[in-house]
Amino acid sequence: MIKQHAVMVLPALALLTFGQQAPAQLVSKLEAGALVSNRDGVLHEDIFSVTPSVRWERPHYRVAASGSAWRTGEQWQLAGGEAAGTLVSPKIFNLRGELTARASRIFYDESATAERLDALARVHLLMQDRGGFWVGGGVDRPWRVAVASTIDVSAGGAWTRLGPATLSGSVTNFFFSKATATRDSSGQQVSCHAREEGLPNTGGPGTASTVLPPPAARMAAVVQECRRQSRFSDIQAAIEWAHASLELNATAGYRIGDSYDVTPESRRWASAAATFWVTNQIAAVAGAGRQPASPAHGLPARSYANFGLMLAYWPIPRRTIPVAPRATVAAFSLVSSPDMPSLERTIVIRAGGIEKLEVMGSFTEWEPRTLTRFGRDHWEITLPIATGLHEINIRTDGGKWRPPPGLPTRRDGFNGEVGILVIE
Amino acid sequence: MSASDTPAGHSSARSRPVAMRRVAALATLLLAGSAGVAPPIAAQVTQQEQPTSLIWRLDQPSRFQLEILFDSATKLGLPAEPLYAKALEGISKGANGRRIVEYIRKYFSAMIDARTVLGTFTTDEISSAASALLTGVDAEQIGRLRKSRSGKSIALPLVILSDLVNRGVPTSDASSAMVQLTQRGALDSDFQGLWLRINQDIVSGVPPAAALQRWTRDFSGRSPPGTRLPPGTAPPTSAPPRTPETPSTTSP
């Protein structure tokens, strides 16, 4: 058993060891820590979980895979796995299309096991990477759960950046047929049909029917199946705030639907999480909250708390923003302190969604120098820079040399521009 | 381009027409080139470099032509460092030798013109003035700026002038705004603060010329009491407060 999980965890560990030599678009991380979960009506679970994930990202597509293994008592248990692929269209008139397909398996215990395939298309309206709107829809096909049909999903949302914070809100509608008893407490009509083992069905889903009793001799082989049309909507708001090495995010939601589809414990939920980057590859993570029931996974509502460590070669981008924004260099500043030698100054750049950041200028004899990342988007390098005017350029992921934001610029004579740094 | 602030110009050069200076410089270049001798000062510049320096990535003919240009600059009393730094920049950005030599020649020529209008100058001033000329600013406008701030460096006003012209502000509007600000006693910190405010406006969608006009008009001046101001300029009052949302990104 342990060997199987080692097969899953070791590749992720190996990817983490590549450090700066790894391909620029490769994303990998490994989370390990304690998880305490309370599923209503079920015993508390205290487990140690290991969650590796890996992702390959290009401008117009992404592929990702992740898994998780839990250790409960003396046993390792495979908790699930997921593989996903996304196609992203070029931006035309601030519109961008996105198509995602995903296959996943979840295994909590014998009573909560599910596989699903889902596909979701979205159209994003982007407003200069400062905010945007999106609408989308898709289908979600689960197996081995009480949801008997494909789930139709439609959704829409908006997001915006306010300083270091990102706010988002979304509404997601779910529509599906659910297996149920012949008469449920809601009093709504359900469709039932009889199915005989080894024989074709005598009725189909969605037909309000009266099923003729089967021949008495074959009564034991007949299964009575009833289905009910279910729908509910999730309204969710999220905020994410990041400063230097600390990231905080919080989510709250409300589920709209009748009492048959939405149990009281799934009506409202909220969660919060904090990530503190100890080094540029190691972060301490902690979180707690309540999650609503997931019909596609067949999971009931549950409360949870987790804490642990995350090892990341390159962290997964923030999830508050529903579309991966292009790499942006948000801020540039220069810092010096009395503790530093007189000529030395630290260049600090905030840039998210990138793998490598370089700087060069008259103070480096125009030799590129690579900055070190601290946390998700905080980059630094300390260099000797004398007083006076200096020309400076930066580049992300080996792209074009550009002036940093917030500095005056001039043409460089080689089809580009340079920023002018003033050291007093 | 870096940091030497030692005055290196000659005030006598002010009286000479620009064209004559350029002819003299080109004649020097031709003489040096036709002699086929590597000038000793250029050799000093390159001999200080290790073979690993970027300059050694250039092909030999281009390197030789650059050495001639560096040496010519030194012979004319111009600093060779800005030219050398520009060459390194071109190499690092993947420009070919021919392109680099072509640009350094243009830059050198602009430095000669700049020296004529600046008179006494620092390395930062002459390189900023040369860049401004290459951006499209007139030598006469640079001369007016020099006169309006005699005794103080005009390197930063020139940097901001080039930036504004580069963003599409007409050169006459941008240069007269810089002259107005210097006449009102604007310090380098005022120019930096002003540029940050203009930049914020431009990022918010305000046309660059309108942003410049607004912030130039709003600058109330720093001139000491009793200073006679040119007609049409605002009376001297206290300096505008620095707003917390526009901290200097360049001060250490």
Interface residues (C-beta under 8 A of the other chain):
Chain A: A331 F332 S333 L334 V335 S336 R345 M360 S362 F363 E365 W366 E367 P368 A386 T387 G388 L389 H390 E391 W401 G406 L407 P408 T409 R410 R411 D412 G413 F414 G416 E417 V418 I420 L421 V422 I423 E424
Chain B: M1 S2 A3 S4 D5 S53 L54 A85 K86 L88 E89 G90 I91 S92 K93 A95 R99 Y103 K106 Y107 T123 D124 S127 S128 S131 L134 T135 A155 L156 V159 I160 S162 D163 N166 D188 Q192 W195 L196 N199 T249 T250 S251 P252
